[in-house]
Amino acid sequence: MVTPDLVSEEDIAKLIIPDDLSDKQPTFKAYIEAKVYDKEGNVIQYHRQPMRSLTQYFLALISIPLIGTYQNASTYSATGILTNVLGLPSAISGNSNNATIAWTWSIQLGSGTQSFSPSLTGLAAPIANGTLSGELSYGTVSVAYAGASIFISMTVTNFTSNTITVTEIGLTCTIGIFYSLSSSSTYNFLLSYDTFLSPISIPANSLATFQITISFLG
């Protein structure tokens, strides 16, 4: 049986913005979806809830397109939020050693729970990628956009003989700095952390899809 949505669009909006602004269009909405399929491809569980717990690393990452990666035209050093929060280098040596910064997103699932903090760096009990007992086989992460919304989705398969229960989810990021004259550097961060209001149970030899949607509205 497919379970109904746990939270409506109206509920999501109320959780994102204060009640005294309920007569205005929210400018930011984010939520998590999970669908579990049986061996025949039928949806046996559907769950959606607001994503409420963005970390300081998400805010630091978003600062890059907003304020750039260096302080100003006369100070070629990284902004404070990049060095203090993300721990990125403040400058590179050598005038000809150019650098390019890029990032990729992924989704991490877990079987534990913990209290949220903006400085969380990982899940309580990450579920490993694999086919052994207690592991899930992670598929390729898809990042797409439509209008003002970004969709990050991933399919996982349970190749084990036991049901695997997912209780927590995080949006993760790998930042790469690629230098022209020296070795590249990578940094990993947890951008969001949420526990599911109802556990997601993935039976043996079944699969599930997880999607995080972030919407920016005018």
N, C-alpha and C positions, 0 to 999 in steps of 0.2 A: 504494500500500500504506500502511496506517495503521501508524505506528510505535508500539510499546508505551510505557507510562509509563516514564520513566527513573528515577523515584524512588517508592517505596512510602510509604504513610502512616507505617509504622514508621521508615523512613529519615528522613522529614521530622521526626518527633518527636525522633530522636536528634540531629539537627543543631540543633534549637532548644534543647534542654535538655541538661545534663551527663549523662554516663553513670551517675554515682552516684545520679541521681534517676530512673533508668529504670523503677523500680517504682512511680512515682507518675504521676498523670494530668497531662500538660503543661497549663499555663494559657494558653499563647499559641502559635499556629501560623499560619504565613503561607506561601503558595505562589503560583506563577505558572503559568498554563496558556496554551497557544497551540494553535489548530487552524487548519490551512490547507485550503481547499476548492478543487477544480478548477472548471472552467466548468460542469460538470454538477451541482455541489453535493456531490460526494463528498469525504470527508475523505482527504487525501493525506499529511498530516503531523500528528502529535499529540505534544505535548511538555508535561511538567510538571516543575517543580523547586521547591525551597524558595526563598522570598524571604528573604534573609539580611541585607540591607544597608539598614537603616533609618537615616536621617540624624538629625542633631540637630534639624532643623526638624520632623520627625514628632513627636519627643518634646515639643517646645515646643507644637505644636498640641494634642497629647493633654492637655497641662497645663490647657487652658482649661476643659473640663468637670470636671476633677479639683479644681483649686484656684481657679477663677474667673479673672476678668480684672483684678481690682484687689487690692491688698495686704491691706487689712483695713477694718473699719468706720470707722476714723478716718483712714485714709490712702487717699484716692481716687486712687491712682496705679497704673498697670499693674504687674504682677509683673515681677520682674527677668528671668525667662526669656523673657517676651514682648518686652521692650525690648532685651535684650542679644543674643538669638539671632534673633528674627524682625525686630527693628528697628522694632517698632510704637511709636507715640507713648506717652509715659508718662502724659499727661493731655490733656484738651481744654479750651480756654478758654471761659469763660462758663458760668454755672450752668444756663442754659436750653438750652445746645447739647448735647442728648443724642446718644448714638451707639449704633449697633447693629453687632455684629460677626458676620459670616457667612463661610462658605467653601464652595468647590466643588472637587471632585477631577477629575483627568483622567489619561490615560496618554500618555506620550511614548515613541516608538520611535526607535531609532538604528541606525546602521551601523558604529559605531566600538567602541572598548573603552578602558577606563582603570581604574586601581587605585581601589578604594573608599576614601573618606574621609568621616567624619561631616559634614564641612563642604562636600561637593560641592554645587554649585548648578545643574548641568546635565549633560546627556549629552555624550559625547565628540564624536559626529557625529549630531545630531538629524536625523531624516528629516522634511522639510517636508510640510505638508498641501497637497496639490494633485494635478494630473493630468499634470504635466510629467515629463520623464525623471528618475528617481531619487526621485520623490515618491510618497507614498501619500495616498489620499483618506480622511481620518479621519471616522468616523461619530460619532453622538451617544454620549456616555459615559453608561452606566447604572450607578447606585449603588443597590444593594438590600441588604436584610438579612433574615436568617432565624435565629431563635434568638439565638445569640451570635456569629454570623458576618456579616461585611460583604463584599459582592461588588462589585468595580469592574470593569466590562467594556466593551469597545469593539470595533467591527468596522472594519477598514480594507480598502480595495479598491485593487488595482493596475491602473490604467487605462492603463499604459504598455505598450510592446511588449517590454520586457525583464523578466527576473526581478529582484526586489528582495530583498536578504538583510537580515534584521533580526538584530543581534547583541547589542543592549542594550535595556533597558526601564527606565522610571522612572515612579513614581507622583508626580504633581505636584499642586500646590494653589494656588488663588488665594484670598487672604483679602481681603474687602472690609469697610471701615469706613464706615458710612453715617451721616452727621451730619444733625441736624435743621436746623441753621442755616448750614452751610458745605458745600463740595464734598466728595464721597466720595473715598476713597483706596483703591487696590488694591495688593496685594503678592503676588509670585509666589515659590513655593518648590519645591524638589525634596525629596520626602518619602522616597523610596527609590531605590536604584540597584542593578541587577543585570545581569550579562552572561549570556547563554544558554549553557548547557553544550554545546548543539548549535545552530548557526545555524538560524533560521527562514527558509525560502525561499518567497517568494510569487511564483508564476509570473505572466506577463502575463495581464491580464484575469481574474484570480482574486481571491479575498478571503480574509481571515483574521480570526479573533477572538482577542482577548487578554483574559485575566481575572486579576485579582489578588484573592486571598481572604485575609482576615484573620479569625482565629477566636480568641475569648477564652473559655476554658473554666473551669468551677469545679472 
